[in-house]
């Protein structure tokens, strides 16, 4: 009887071990959130600048604040200042503001619509003396750029309201570099 009881205990132990390999225990996954990881800020500071040497020199600087509405759409506003010079003919300084809407159809492609209102101060050199005037100019830009990195975009924008005789810009096409922090 003892032998039969021992054999039964061994058989049960073997059966238990064989079946225990095919059973699984309940597993609980624990994920740890890194508290030092910062969420992407909704408000970003950007700074654009432009250079144009078509028909003269145009240098512009435009700091702005951009609010991220979604992954693909940003809305912003900023200040703009520029200096334009046509050698021995005219010098112009502008100061104003702008509203900008950016759309990202693809990760590396940025399109933009921008409305700019500028106060223009112009000095024209004449033989009889310098002529100074001050007025307001409006520009409406459509543009596109390539995102070199997540923070730097390079492109060009076209002024739909450009008038060769009255616009403060020397060309309807303005190249730009925009850096966002």
Backbone torsions as a table, in degrees:
resi	resn	phi	psi	omega
1	UNK	NA	-39.8	179.2
2	UNK	-63.5	-37.1	179.9
3	UNK	-68.2	-40.6	178.4
4	UNK	-65.8	-39.4	179.4
5	UNK	-67.8	-39.9	178.6
6	UNK	-66.7	-42.8	178.9
7	UNK	-62.8	-41.0	178.9
8	UNK	-64.2	-41.4	178.5
9	UNK	-64.7	-40.7	179.9
10	UNK	-67.2	-42.8	180.0
11	UNK	-62.2	-43.1	178.2
12	UNK	-65.1	-38.4	178.3
13	UNK	-64.9	-41.4	179.1
14	UNK	-65.6	-46.0	178.4
15	UNK	-60.6	-42.6	178.4
16	UNK	-60.3	-45.3	-179.5
17	UNK	-65.7	-40.4	-179.9
18	UNK	-64.8	-46.6	-178.6
19	UNK	-74.2	-25.7	-179.7
20	UNK	-70.8	-22.1	176.6
21	UNK	-69.5	-28.2	-176.2
22	UNK	-95.1	-3.6	176.9
23	UNK	-96.5	155.6	179.3
24	UNK	-128.6	147.3	178.6
25	UNK	-87.8	160.1	176.2
26	UNK	-70.7	130.1	-178.0
27	UNK	-112.5	131.2	177.3
28	UNK	-109.0	124.0	177.7
29	UNK	-89.8	135.9	178.3
30	UNK	-118.7	123.5	176.8
31	UNK	-110.6	140.3	-178.5
32	UNK	-109.3	127.3	178.6
33	UNK	-94.5	128.0	179.6
34	UNK	-74.1	112.0	-177.3
35	UNK	-72.3	-13.6	178.1
36	UNK	-87.2	-12.8	178.5
37	UNK	-73.1	124.7	-177.5
38	UNK	-92.5	140.7	175.1
39	UNK	-73.7	152.1	178.6
40	UNK	-61.2	126.3	-179.4
41	UNK	-68.4	144.4	178.6
42	UNK	-79.4	-23.0	-178.6
43	UNK	-114.9	125.0	-178.8
44	UNK	-125.4	148.9	175.1
45	UNK	-96.3	134.3	178.1
46	UNK	-131.8	162.3	177.3
47	UNK	-145.5	119.7	178.0
48	UNK	-107.1	151.5	172.3
49	UNK	-144.6	152.2	-177.5
50	UNK	-135.3	151.3	177.1
51	UNK	-135.4	134.8	175.1
52	UNK	-143.4	134.2	179.0
53	UNK	-122.0	23.0	178.4
54	UNK	-85.3	111.7	178.7
55	UNK	75.6	7.5	-179.1
56	UNK	155.4	-155.4	179.8
57	UNK	-121.9	131.6	175.4
58	UNK	-132.0	118.9	178.2
59	UNK	-122.9	126.6	-179.4
60	UNK	-132.7	151.4	178.2
61	UNK	-134.5	130.9	-176.9
62	UNK	-142.6	92.1	173.5
63	UNK	-71.5	145.3	-178.7
64	UNK	-151.5	162.8	172.6
65	UNK	-112.7	131.3	-177.2
66	UNK	-117.6	130.4	175.9
67	UNK	-105.6	125.5	-179.0
68	UNK	-81.7	106.4	178.3
69	UNK	-76.4	-36.1	177.8
70	UNK	-158.0	-174.0	178.4
71	UNK	-65.5	-25.2	-174.2
72	UNK	-109.3	-14.7	-174.0
73	UNK	-126.9	131.5	176.2
74	UNK	-127.4	147.0	177.2
75	UNK	-128.4	135.4	-177.7
76	UNK	-150.0	172.6	177.1
77	UNK	-145.5	153.7	-178.9
78	UNK	-163.5	-176.3	176.8
79	UNK	-107.9	156.4	178.9
80	UNK	-143.2	138.1	174.7
81	UNK	-137.7	143.8	178.5
82	UNK	-150.0	161.2	176.9
83	UNK	-130.8	129.0	178.9
84	UNK	-126.8	136.6	-180.0
85	UNK	-138.9	130.8	170.7
86	UNK	-114.3	111.2	-170.0
87	UNK	-47.0	130.1	178.2
88	UNK	55.7	22.4	-179.9
89	UNK	-133.4	-53.0	-173.2
90	UNK	-155.2	145.8	172.8
91	UNK	-130.2	134.0	-176.8
92	UNK	-133.8	135.5	174.3
93	UNK	-119.6	133.7	179.3
94	UNK	-125.9	145.2	175.0
95	UNK	-141.2	134.3	-179.5
96	UNK	-174.1	-159.2	-178.3
97	UNK	-134.4	166.0	179.6
98	UNK	-147.6	157.5	173.4
99	UNK	-122.8	134.4	-174.5
100	UNK	-133.7	140.1	174.8
101	UNK	-121.9	124.0	179.9
102	UNK	-113.3	139.4	177.5
103	UNK	-130.1	133.0	-179.0
104	UNK	-111.1	92.3	179.2
105	UNK	-69.4	-24.5	176.0
106	UNK	-141.6	163.6	-174.8
107	UNK	-57.8	-39.1	-175.8
108	UNK	-98.0	0.7	-177.5
109	UNK	-116.8	130.3	178.1
110	UNK	-121.6	134.0	171.1
111	UNK	-116.4	155.7	-177.3
112	UNK	-146.7	153.8	170.1
113	UNK	-127.8	130.0	-175.7
114	UNK	-139.2	133.2	174.4
115	UNK	-113.1	126.3	-176.4
116	UNK	-126.2	135.7	175.9
117	UNK	-121.2	121.4	-173.7
118	UNK	-125.2	141.9	169.1
119	UNK	-92.4	124.4	-173.0
120	UNK	-111.5	129.6	173.7
121	UNK	-119.3	117.8	-174.2
122	UNK	-120.6	138.9	172.3
123	UNK	-121.2	118.6	179.3
124	UNK	-107.0	128.5	-179.6
125	UNK	-85.8	120.9	177.3
126	UNK	-121.9	163.5	178.4
127	UNK	-63.0	-35.6	-178.6
128	UNK	-80.4	-8.7	-179.7
129	UNK	136.0	173.0	-178.6
130	UNK	-76.6	138.6	175.8
131	UNK	-110.3	123.9	-178.5
132	UNK	-111.5	139.4	174.7
133	UNK	-146.7	159.4	-180.0
134	UNK	-138.5	134.9	-179.5
135	UNK	-157.9	175.1	178.0
136	UNK	-105.4	140.6	178.7
137	UNK	-130.4	138.1	178.4
138	UNK	-112.5	135.9	176.7
139	UNK	-126.2	140.2	176.7
140	UNK	-125.4	109.6	-173.5
141	UNK	-103.5	143.2	164.4
142	UNK	-119.8	134.4	-176.8
143	UNK	-151.8	173.9	177.6
144	UNK	-147.5	150.4	179.6
145	UNK	-148.2	163.0	177.6
146	UNK	-106.8	126.8	177.4
147	UNK	-80.4	105.1	179.2
148	UNK	-68.0	-43.9	173.1
149	UNK	-134.5	-174.8	177.0
150	UNK	-67.7	-16.3	-175.3
151	UNK	-115.6	-8.6	-176.0
152	UNK	-127.2	127.4	176.3
153	UNK	-125.1	141.5	178.7
154	UNK	-127.2	135.0	-179.7
155	UNK	-173.2	-158.6	178.9
156	UNK	-143.4	152.1	177.0
157	UNK	-130.5	148.5	-175.9
158	UNK	-114.5	128.2	-179.5
159	UNK	-85.7	108.7	-179.8
160	UNK	-69.1	-21.9	-179.1
161	UNK	-97.3	12.5	-176.8
162	UNK	-62.3	130.9	174.1
163	UNK	-132.0	117.5	-174.0
164	UNK	-54.8	-35.1	-177.0
165	UNK	-83.8	-23.4	-173.4
166	UNK	-121.6	-17.3	-176.4
167	UNK	-73.8	145.6	177.4
168	UNK	-73.0	-22.5	-179.3
169	UNK	-81.1	145.2	-179.8
170	UNK	-81.9	-11.1	-179.3
171	UNK	-153.0	151.8	176.6
172	UNK	-73.9	-17.6	-179.9
173	UNK	-103.3	124.2	179.8
174	UNK	-121.0	115.1	174.2
175	UNK	-71.9	152.4	179.3
176	UNK	-143.8	156.8	169.5
177	UNK	-128.5	124.4	-179.7
178	UNK	-118.6	128.3	-180.0
179	UNK	-117.4	127.7	-178.5
180	UNK	-115.9	137.3	179.6
181	UNK	-111.3	NA	NA
